[in-house]
Amino acid sequence: MLKLSVNINKIATLRNARGGNNPDLVMAAQNAERFGAQGITIHPRPDERHIRYEDAFALAQVVNTELNIEGNPQKGRYLEIIEKIKPAQATLVPDSDDVLTSNAGWDTLKHKAYLTETIAHIQSLGVRVSLFIDPVAAMIEGAAAVGADRIELYTESYAQGYKQNREKSVAPYVEAAALATSLALGLNAGHDLDLKNLAYLYHSIPNLQEVSIGHALISDALYYGLENTIQMYLRAIETAQVSPIS
């Protein structure tokens, strides 16, 4: 079944707004796992706007599911973190310093030499590597060529088009998933997924292995509570697996 990895960046953002340790990021991660999350995702950025480098090491001591650390290996101390922590998964994202959130996948052709070397190095540590990728055939073929274990499909355009025409919006992702599978790439997905659009994505791409969801899930938790919200996302996944999507 599709695994739900909870991205806790926004909890760190709230903590950092006032200093101190409230809310407690480590406790939030432990609770998320206790409530059913099958992974914890963080994305430390060089400016430490939310996840601090010290957070990554603290979380590595307590996460009992899969720790997924996202980031740009060309920036800051990302590679140092991966080398020292050796998380279950490193998701490489080509963020520039000035972006508010991730907004594009890798150009796996332009960066072929760099990605090949970097991925091999991370894999030598025993860490699974996923590449953040747009649903573009050439980029997916490039991801296979550089040795990635998985790709994470960048789902912003799916989420934006979902309300207008969900069949049209998901079509490029169905094609991308089929291509990735034919190339022996594992499949993750993330960005702007929520309780409204998650089930249909999984229904359309039943071989998805993992989704990482942060902003929407943490926002929902303000209304429903963290435990109930995680259970709602897990039920959405279960619904997509066992019954038709109307």
Secondary structure, DSSP 8 states (H G I E B T S, - for coil): --EEEEE-HHHHHHHHHH-TTSS-HHHHHHHHHHTT-SEEEE---TT-SSS-HHHHHHHHTT--SEEEEEE-TTSTTHHHHHHHH--SEEEE----TT-SS------TTTTHHHHHHHHHHHHTTT-EEEEEE-S-HHHHHHHHHTT-SEEEEE-HHHHHHTTT-HHHHHHHHHHHHHHHHHTT-EEEEESS--TTTHHHHHHH-TT--EEEE-HHHHHHHHHH-HHHHHHHHHHHHHHHHHS---
